[in-house]
Amino acid sequence: MQLGSDTFRAVLNDVEIALGCECSVVGLWEDGEGEPSYEIVHGDKCVQFFRRLSFSDLEKRFLDHVVDVFNSAFNDDFHSGMDMAYCSAMASVSVMDMAVAKFVGNMHWYEVFRIIQNIKSLSYEKYEGSAVKTGLLVFDGRTDFGIRRPGVNFIEFSELDSKGIILNDLVLRDAAFYRYVDGYDSFYACDVSGVVKGYYNIEESVMSSFDKICGQKVLSVLNVDGNSMFYIGITSYSDVEIYKSNKSRIVFRRGKWRIFDCSVIDAVVGNVEFDIEPWRCFYALSKIRKGSLVLFTDRFGEIEDDRFIKKHIDSGSGVFDVIRESVKKCGVRSVVESGELLRMLTTDGMVMFSSDFRQVMDINAIVDTSKAPSNEMGGGGRSTAAASASMYGIAVKVSEDGPISVYRNGRCVYKVG
């Protein structure tokens, strides 16, 4: 199967959604559509990937896996007698799943692929009208389960005269599997073959809202043992979420995979030491489906001179005025610890921070959208406001349906989710 085929184009469509990029395939000696951000040469073809932001090493590795999986699974000899429509259908539903499995599972990719399929199937289920929530910490099978450490309690099925349960249709149809273990404060432990050995309970701890939402409780267990491979779970919005560190989050959302590279989000805000990494804030909002608009800037003199802030949201009682004055100039660390930052980011209007993300400068701001370039207008009020605000710094918009968009100099330079 050629990389220039319609079948591979179907795969590239999914890649574009996963990484917020554009893709094309050209002959090795042909001129492309411009200077690619990354390219993969295979045979006489060159797969080119374009994005206004550079691809990270993690994203490049994932792209390598996608091309490798396609070449392995859809070689000409194996599919020479198969109808092209069947090949395209198979590629569109399987290549990305296999690439994700290889990315997180390495040599155990097939076993991981099966676990992913089971959890994806479960993510479509509802219980009493709400999305099913649960999670698994997957080990490579070379270690005993049951990490003992303060604040973590492991309930091992072998101690209950059971050898464990195997992930299969019967287990996944049993509401008991997901009613008790929610993937947040408790999660199962299983090996790569899908045998669930028990589950962890994590005692209540003092964590910021962002740390809890971004899975730091899970990582407190996952990072202890070198034989743990990754976590996979279902969120309250039926997303399938996979991670093994704070480097990335791989999310299956609305039928497509999305790759959140945490370093890309942080780097676009600025390569500085943060009190809290920006990616945690924006990914948390994306995960819980809360819209927000943020500007990172030090150009407050220009903002004031240009009368960029038109007004502030006010309920008429003066409550917002009092709150706004009390939090302006607060350190970001203090509002994270108090829980106020999440509330700020989920109220109406724009929130402004210093460019190093250390101080809150303003909240609930309604801004002049006329500064947005004409080609960035028309995408909705929040998008237009983000494009306009980015003339003064870096603007980040989180949509209520999940995507994170980064704007710079009036243009959207990155979108994922």
N, C-alpha and C positions, 0 to 999 in steps of 0.2 A: 504494500500500500504506500503510495507516494506521499511525501510531506506536503506536496502541492495539491492534494486531492480535496474534494468536498468533505470527505470524512474527517480529515485533519482540520479543516476549517471549522467544523462543528466543535472540535476540541478547543481550538483557539478562541472561539466565542466564550467558552467557559473560563479560559485563562484570563481574558480581558475583564470579566466580571470579578474574578478572584483577586486580581492584583491592580485593578484600576488602570489598565494600560491598553495600548493598541498593538496588534500583531499583523505581520504579513510574511509571506514566503516568496523568495525570489531565487532565480538561478544564481549559481555561485559567482558568475561573472557579470550579472546584471546589476544595473543601478537600482537601488531601492527608492523609497519615498522620502528619504532624508537620512540623517545620521542616527542610527539606532542607539538606544540606551544599553542594549544587550543583544547579542546574537549567538545563535548556535548553528554550527556548520555540520551537516550530515550528508555525505555523498556529494551530489551535485546541487544540493539545495542549501539555502541559508534561511533560517527562521529568525526574523527580526522582531524585536520588542521595543516599543516606543512609550516613553512617559516623561513628563516634564521634570519629575524627580528621579534621581538615579535609583537603580535597583540595588538593594542590599545584598550581601553575600547569601543570606538565608533565602531571599527571594530567587536569586540566581540558581541556587541548589534545587529549589522546588521546580523551576522551569526545566532544568536538566532532567529531573525525574519524569516530568510530563512527556518530553520528547522521547526519552528512553523507553518509557512504558508503551507509548504508541508504536514505536519501531519494533518492540518485542512482541506486542500482542497482535499487531495488524501487519505482519510481514506478508509479502506478495505470495510466497509459496503456500502459506496456510490458508489464505483467503482468496486464492485465485479463482475458485469456482463459486464464490458466494456473491449473491446479489449486492450491488453497491448500497442499496437502501438499507439492507440488513446491517451491513458494516457500519454505516453512518449511525444507525440507531444504537448499535452496540458500543461504538466509540463514545457517543454523547453521554451514555449512562455509566460507563465503566472506567474510562481512562483516568478521569480526575480522582475517582475513588481509589484506584490502584496507585496513583501517584501519591496521594495523601498517605496511604498505607505504607508505601516504601519510604516516604519521607520520615515518618515517625517510627516505623517498625523495622527498618533495615532488613536483615536477613529473615526476620519473622514476618515479613510483609503479608504473606497469604493468611496467616492466622489473624493478624491485625485487621486485614480486609474483612474477614468474616465477623469480627467483633463490631467493626464499623457498620456493617450491613444490619446487624441485629439492633444496634442502638438507633440507627436511622429509622428502622421500622417502628421501634417503640416510640420515637419522637412524634409520630402522627397520632398516637393514642391520646384520649382524654379520660379524665377521671372526675366524675361529678361536675362536668362542665369546664374543668380547668386542665391545662396542659400537664402531662405526666412529667415529674422531675425525679431524676436519680443520677448516679454517677459511679464510675468504676476507676480504680487505680490499678493499672495493668503492670504486672511484673513479668520478667522473662523466664521465670520458673526455676532459676538456679538458687533461690534463697528461701528460707523459712519465712512465712508471713508472721505478722504480729510485731511490728516495731514498738518497743517499749520506751516510752519517754513521758515526762510530765505533761499532763493535759490531754494525752491521747490514750484512748481505751480501745483495744482490739478484741472483738468477739469472734472467736474462731469456731467454725462449724465442726471441726474434728473433735473438739472438746464436748460437743453435744451429740456424740455418736453419729456424726454425719461426715462423709468424705467431701462434702461440698455439693454445690448444684452446678449444672452445666447450662450455659446460655443456649436455649433453644426456644422454639415456638411455644411449647407448653409453659415454660418459665415466664416468658415475656407476656403471655396472656394472663398470668396470675397477678391480680392487683396487689397482692402482698409484696411482690418484688419491688414495687416503686412507692407504695404508701408509706413505708416506715423509713426507708433510706432515701434521703432527699437530694443528695449530691452537694449539699452545702455544709451542714454540720455533721453529716454522716455520709459515708460512701463505701462501696464494696471494694474488696481486694480480689483480683482474679489473675490467673496466669494467662499466657498468650493463647493457650488452647481453649480458653473460655470457661475454665473451671473456677467457680467463685468459692473462695476458701473461707470467707467471713466478711466482716465489715468493721470499719473504724467509726468511733464516736469521738468527736473533738469537743472538749469542754469549752464553755463560753469564755472568750478572751477579749481583751481590750484591743480592738482593731478599728481602723478608720472604716467608714462606709465603703470607700473605694477598694480597700484591701479585701474586705469581705466579698464584695461583688466580683472582684477580679481573681478570686480563688486562692488567696494567700494561705487560708487554712489548709487547703489541700496540699499546697506546695510545702508547707511546714512538715508534712509527712513524706511527700515524694522526694524531697531533697536530702532526706536523712540516709536513704539506702541507695547505693549505686546501682542496684539491680532493678529498681523501679523504672519503668519505661516511659509511661505517660498517663495522663488522666483523660478520660472521655466521659462526658455527661450531657444531660438534657436540661436546658434552662427553662425558666418559667414562661418563655415565649416559644418553646418548642425548637429552639436552635440546638444543634449538636455542636458541642464545644470540645476541642482537643488542645491540650498543651502539656509541655513537660518542663517548662521553665518560664521565666518572665521575658524571654526573647520574642515569643510570638503567641498568637491565638489563632487556631484554625477552626473556622466556624462554617457549618452547613446551615444555611438560612434561605428560606423560600426556594428550596430545590436546587441551590447552587452553593459551591464552596467559596469562601472568602478568606483571604490570608491577611491577618493583621500583624505586621512586623512592628513591634513596639519601638525599635530603634529608629525606624523611618519617621514615625510620628514625633518622637522626642527631638530628633535632629532638625526637623523643619521648624520647630519652635526656637531651638538654639542649642548649641553644643556647650552647655554649662551644667554645673551641679545644681540639681533641683531639690527643694525640700520634699516635693512629691513629684514623681515623673508625670508629665502631661498625659502620656498614653493611658495611665490608670484612670484618670478623670474621664477622658473621652470614650475609652472602651467601656467603662462602667455605664455611662449614659447610653451608649449604643446598645448594650446588653439589656438594660431595663427599659429601653424605648422611651427615653426622655429627650426632647429636643433642647438645644442650647446654642448660643452664639457667643463667641469669646474673641476678644482682641488682645494681642500681646504687643505693647508699644511703649516707647519712651518719648513719643512726640506729642506730649499733652499740650505744650504751648501752641503748636500748630492746630491741634484739634479745637482748642479754645478760640484761637484767632479766626479760624474758618467757620466757627459756629456749627461744627459737625454734629454735636449733640443737640438735637432739637428740643427735647424735653425728657422727663423721666416718668415712668409709669407711676401713677398715684391713684389710690382707691378713693381719694377725696377726703379721707379722715385724717390724713397726715401720718398714718402708720408707716408707710413706705419711706417717707422723708426721714423719720427718726431712725429706722433700721439702716437706711443707706448711710447716714452720717456716722452711725456707730461702727460700721464695718469698713468704711473707706479708710485707707492707709493701714489696715490690719495686715499682719504678716500672713502669708498663705499657710504656713505651718500651723498657726493658731486656729484658723478657721477650718482646717482639715481635722485637727484634734477635737474641736468642739462639735463637728458635724455640720457646721454652717455652710461649708463650701458646696456640698451637694445641694443644699436648699437654694443657694445663690444661683447655681448653674441651671436649676430647673424652674426658676421664675421667669416671667416674660421680660423681654428687653435684652440688651447686650451687657455682658460683664467684661470689664477691662482690667487687665493686669499689667504690671511692669514687664518689660521684655524678658527679664530673667525669671519670671514667674515666682517672685518672692513677695510682692505686695498687691493687695486689692486696691485698685484705683477708682473704680466706679461700678455701679450695678444698676439694672433696670433702665438702661439708657435707650432711648429711641433716637436713631441717627438719620442724617441726611443721606438718602439713597441715590441722589442725583450724581454722585461722583463715580458710580459704577460704570465701567465701559459699556457701551450699547450692546455689545455681543454677549455680555454677561447678565443682561437684564431680561426679565420675563420668566425666570425660573422659580418665582415665588418670592414673597417678601423677605424671608430669612436669607435666601441665596443672594438676593440683590443687596441686602444690608451687609452681608459678608464680603461681597466683591467691593463694595464701596469702602468699608472699613479697612480692607487690606491695602488701601492706598497710604495708610499710616503705620502699617506693621503687618504682623501675621494674624490672619483671622481664621478661626476654626468653627465650622458649623457641624452640629450633630442633628440629623433629622430624626423625627419621631418614629420613622420606620427602620432606623438603624444605621444608615451610611454616615461615615465621617468624611467631611470635605475640608481641605486646606486651601486657603486663598492667599495669594501674594501678588502685589502690584496690580490688583484688579482682576486677576485671573485665577481660576481653579487649577491648582498644580497637582493635586492628589485627591483621589476619592476611593474609598474602600468600604466594604460592608453592605 
